[in-house]
Amino acid sequence: MKLANNFSAWLLLKGGMPQGSWLGPLTFIILIDNLELSCSTHKYVDDTTFTEILLPGQTSQMAGCINELHHWSLANNMQINKQKTK
């Protein structure tokens, strides 16, 4: 903010959306719209799920998908809540 010739310092605000409001899920969907990973991605309201189908003898590629998600989250300034992640 500027008042006369004086500028205030930047301040990091920590906040969220009210639980149960329609604004939270809408904002989340807008923020993750560009999330495109190499595995199947399912986006629904305020949740995102990754899946893969493995045939016998195939190796899972999920670790690579999680790595992509980590890089995407850093690039988009989104913090992953590790307590809610399986």
Contacts in CASP RR format, 6 or more apart in sequence:
PFRMAT RR
TARGET T0000
AUTHOR 0000-0000-0000
METHOD contacts of the structure
MODEL  1
MKLANNFSAWLLLKGGMPQGSWLGPLTFIILIDNLELSCSTHKYVDDTTF
TEILLPGQTSQMAGCINELHHWSLANNMQINKQKTK
1 7 0 8 1.000
1 8 0 8 1.000
2 8 0 8 1.000
17 23 0 8 1.000
17 24 0 8 1.000
17 27 0 8 1.000
18 24 0 8 1.000
24 46 0 8 1.000
25 45 0 8 1.000
25 46 0 8 1.000
28 45 0 8 1.000
28 46 0 8 1.000
29 43 0 8 1.000
29 45 0 8 1.000
31 76 0 8 1.000
31 78 0 8 1.000
32 43 0 8 1.000
32 48 0 8 1.000
32 78 0 8 1.000
34 76 0 8 1.000
35 41 0 8 1.000
35 43 0 8 1.000
35 48 0 8 1.000
35 69 0 8 1.000
35 72 0 8 1.000
37 50 0 8 1.000
37 65 0 8 1.000
37 68 0 8 1.000
37 69 0 8 1.000
37 72 0 8 1.000
38 61 0 8 1.000
38 64 0 8 1.000
38 65 0 8 1.000
38 68 0 8 1.000
39 50 0 8 1.000
39 51 0 8 1.000
39 52 0 8 1.000
39 61 0 8 1.000
39 62 0 8 1.000
39 65 0 8 1.000
40 50 0 8 1.000
40 51 0 8 1.000
40 52 0 8 1.000
41 48 0 8 1.000
41 49 0 8 1.000
41 50 0 8 1.000
42 48 0 8 1.000
42 49 0 8 1.000
42 50 0 8 1.000
42 51 0 8 1.000
50 62 0 8 1.000
50 65 0 8 1.000
50 66 0 8 1.000
50 69 0 8 1.000
52 60 0 8 1.000
52 61 0 8 1.000
52 62 0 8 1.000
52 65 0 8 1.000
54 60 0 8 1.000
69 80 0 8 1.000
70 80 0 8 1.000
72 78 0 8 1.000
73 79 0 8 1.000
73 80 0 8 1.000
END
